[in-house]
């Protein structure tokens, strides 16, 4: 492994996390949130109700909703 990978498992998450991530409100429509995921090329969206994170929407969640709607 290269020097950059040495000790990665001992690094705090704060060093690599995305600061100020894109978030959505619980009232946002699934189709609109899926569009945010796709257009932003991101894998998940924190769901924020005011200042509180109340959940997370993943690509898998959006795909599951789409497949359920197709049944």
Protein Blocks (a to p, Z undefined) as FASTA:
>chain_A
ZZklgoklmpcfklmmcehiadddfklcfklmmmmmmmnopabdcddehjacfbdcdfkl
mmmmmmmmmZZ
